[in-house]
Structures are given as C-alpha cells and as structure tokens.
Amino acid sequence: MPCPRPRPLQRSAEMTTSSIGTPAIPALRLSGIDLHYGFVKALDSVDFEVRPGEVVAVLGDNGAGKSTLLKVMSGAHRPSSGAIEIGGTPTEFSSPKAASDAGVQMVYQDLALVDAADIATNLTLGREPLMKGPLGWLGVLDKRAMRREAARELDALGVTTAPVTRAVEMLSGGQRQVVAIARSAVRVASREHGVLLLDEPTAALGYAQTRQVEDLIRRMAQNGIAVVVVTHNLPLCFQVADRIVVMNRGRKVADVATSETDNDSVVGWITGAKAAQEHLRPVA
Ligand SMILES: Nc1ncnc2c1ncn2[C@@H]1O[C@H](COP(=O)(O)OP(=O)(O)OP(=O)(O)O)[C@@H](O)[C@H]1O
C-alpha cells in the first residue's frame, strides 16, 4: 500500500490569506456549540475557528471546558447543539474515526505509540508498505520501503529525531512527543483541510524537549496544517500561537491575536479578574 505523500512546504501567510488578500476559509469552524454532561453545562454557545497554517492556543483554568472543546473537535463527544464545518462544509462527527477521516487528528496525552516498535513502524502504522512480487503484492512488510518512507516524511516535516530504526522505548519524552505529533501530522498533511489537535503537548517535558515540540508545532503550521493546542503553559502559547482563546466556565471569554495581548491580560481572562473580551469573534 503506498504511503500518502505529505504536502509540499508552503508559507503560512500564503495558507491563511488568499491571493486577493481575503482570509482563507477556516479549516475547522465551530458555531454556537453547547455541551451538557447531565446538569453541567461544559460548553456554552462556543464559537471557534482555526485557519490553515494557524496555531491557536486554548487556555483556561481547571474545569473551564478546554478538554470538552477538544473532544467535540475530535469527534469523541457530540455537542448538544451547534454546528461544525470543515473547510466551509457543514459536517457532523459521529466518532473520532469520522473526524480523523475528515482530516482532524488528535494527539493524545498518552501518545498511543507502540513502545517496542521502531520509529518507522510507528510512523507508518496502518499504512505499511508491502513487498511486491512479479505476480502482485506478497502480503509481507517491505521494511526497507517503510524506513525509507518514514525518513522521507520526517525530512519533509523538517523533523530530526533519532534514526528511524530506533525503538520508541529508547527515546526521550521529547523525542516520543515529536514522533507522536509527526505521525498525526503525516496523516493530516495529505488532507485539504488538515487539523492537528494537541492536548498538553509539553506537560511532562523539560526545557530542551519543550523547545523541540515548539519548533515542530511551528513547522506543522508552516506546512499549512491548522493546529489547536490546549495547554496551561503560557510561555508556550506566546512562543507558538498566532491566536489565543481563553475559556472560563464553559464560555469563550477571549479570542485574540497573540501579538495584541500580554501575559497579564491572559491571566486575567483565565482567572476571571478581567472581564470578557468585547469582540470575541476573530477578525475576518
Ligand atoms: N465525563 C464528565 N461527566 C460529567 N462532567 C464532566 C465530565 N467531563 C468534564 N466534566 C465537567 O465539565 C466541565 C469542563 O470540564 P473539562 O474537562 O472540559 O475542563 P478542562 O478545562 O479541560 O479542565 P482541566 O484543565 O482540569 O483538564 C467541568 O465542570 C467538569 O467537571
């Protein structure tokens, strides 16, 4: 089975703006999303969008609704009401598989890597190349092709980890995180409206490893992928995000370009000390 080709590198400015200067259609847009867990209203009329090549960080205190929002985007939870669009087309995600088929990939906190297998195997999981004989496919893994393809895909994403033959269990936390993100990125890179969802990607990482993941997130965006990062890590937001969305008690209370805000404002929105931002919809 041939591996899907990642899209060629494109600059994010080209991806977020059309040739006549109007903004590109959002890769993913949620409008008026409500979600109840029994009597708890976890999401209250939330609008959200992320454009191709854009990194949006979602912040909020514990219980603010960040994970629930991510679960709606990833198809793990169906909203009680509201609409979802992929590339401008209305859609409904009946399952994580449906979201993934539409190009929305979630990188889970536990990373879901096969520890005993090497990087190449993890990267090509589910789409492994098979050996071909004179009469057709032999049903045997083509390990050399798998390694070649994995190395080529990592190279196209600008990712340097360990050699692709290295077992994942031998990698550092940062390298494992990079492999997990790269695997999802390869899966969305072939989609027209690829969206990568990251849940606390640097939670367990040290300084150098966090830098590695920050670099990778920026490179994914430069590849035209829309990236949503849920995190408590404010420096990470200011480092990688184009836009910051703040949740408070299930409501979106701020949606602002990173360049137009600062640490204190964001902390104010998170804690509720600062009133909800006046204009919540991103600038069209
Ligand atoms: N499965 C569930 N059943 C009932 N209530 C839930 C469930 N999951 C979350 N909640 C509630 O929904 C609200 C939002 O929770 P959510 O996990 O989305 O917040 P969060 O911002 O991700 O928090 P954290 O940073 O602690 O992970 C909270 O009040 C939480 O208690």
The ligand as an SDF file (V2000), in Angstrom:
LIG
                    3D

 31 33  0  0  0  0  0  0  0  0999 V2000
  -17.4410   12.9880   31.8070 N   0  0  0  0  0  0  0  0  0  0  0  0
  -17.8940   14.0220   32.5150 C   0  0  0  0  0  0  0  0  0  0  0  0
  -19.0420   13.9230   33.2430 N   0  0  0  0  0  0  0  0  0  0  0  0
  -19.5260   14.9670   33.9390 C   0  0  0  0  0  0  0  0  0  0  0  0
  -18.9400   16.1790   33.9720 N   0  0  0  0  0  0  0  0  0  0  0  0
  -17.7930   16.3280   33.2880 C   0  0  0  0  0  0  0  0  0  0  0  0
  -17.2090   15.2660   32.5250 C   0  0  0  0  0  0  0  0  0  0  0  0
  -16.0900   15.7210   31.9310 N   0  0  0  0  0  0  0  0  0  0  0  0
  -15.9500   17.0110   32.3120 C   0  0  0  0  0  0  0  0  0  0  0  0
  -16.9700   17.3680   33.1080 N   0  0  0  0  0  0  0  0  0  0  0  0
  -17.2080   18.7110   33.6740 C   0  0  0  0  0  0  0  0  0  0  0  0
  -17.2780   19.6140   32.5820 O   0  0  0  0  0  0  0  0  0  0  0  0
  -16.6090   20.8210   32.8820 C   0  0  0  0  0  0  0  0  0  0  0  0
  -15.4890   21.0730   31.8660 C   0  0  0  0  0  0  0  0  0  0  0  0
  -14.5180   20.0500   32.0200 O   0  0  0  0  0  0  0  0  0  0  0  0
  -13.2340   19.9270   31.0760 P   0  0  0  0  0  0  0  0  0  0  0  0
  -12.5810   18.6270   31.3900 O   0  0  0  0  0  0  0  0  0  0  0  0
  -13.6330   20.1720   29.6790 O   0  0  0  0  0  0  0  0  0  0  0  0
  -12.3480   21.1530   31.6020 O   0  0  0  0  0  0  0  0  0  0  0  0
  -10.8080   21.4830   31.3200 P   0  0  0  0  0  0  0  0  0  0  0  0
  -10.7440   22.9200   31.0370 O   0  0  0  0  0  0  0  0  0  0  0  0
  -10.2600   20.5630   30.2880 O   0  0  0  0  0  0  0  0  0  0  0  0
  -10.1360   21.1760   32.7210 O   0  0  0  0  0  0  0  0  0  0  0  0
   -8.6580   20.6010   33.0760 P   0  0  0  0  0  0  0  0  0  0  0  0
   -7.6770   21.6930   32.7590 O   0  0  0  0  0  0  0  0  0  0  0  0
   -8.7640   20.3430   34.5400 O   0  0  0  0  0  0  0  0  0  0  0  0
   -8.4540   19.3520   32.2700 O   0  0  0  0  0  0  0  0  0  0  0  0
  -16.1140   20.6940   34.3290 C   0  0  0  0  0  0  0  0  0  0  0  0
  -17.1010   21.2620   35.1620 O   0  0  0  0  0  0  0  0  0  0  0  0
  -16.0500   19.2040   34.5410 C   0  0  0  0  0  0  0  0  0  0  0  0
  -16.2400   18.8790   35.8960 O   0  0  0  0  0  0  0  0  0  0  0  0
  1  2  1  0
  2  3  1  0
  2  7  2  0
  3  4  2  0
  4  5  1  0
  5  6  2  0
  6  7  1  0
  6 10  1  0
  7  8  1  0
  8  9  2  0
  9 10  1  0
 10 11  1  0
 11 12  1  0
 11 30  1  0
 12 13  1  0
 13 14  1  0
 13 28  1  0
 14 15  1  0
 15 16  1  0
 16 17  2  0
 16 18  1  0
 16 19  1  0
 19 20  1  0
 20 21  2  0
 20 22  1  0
 20 23  1  0
 23 24  1  0
 24 25  2  0
 24 26  1  0
 24 27  1  0
 28 29  1  0
 28 30  1  0
 30 31  1  0
M  END
$$$$
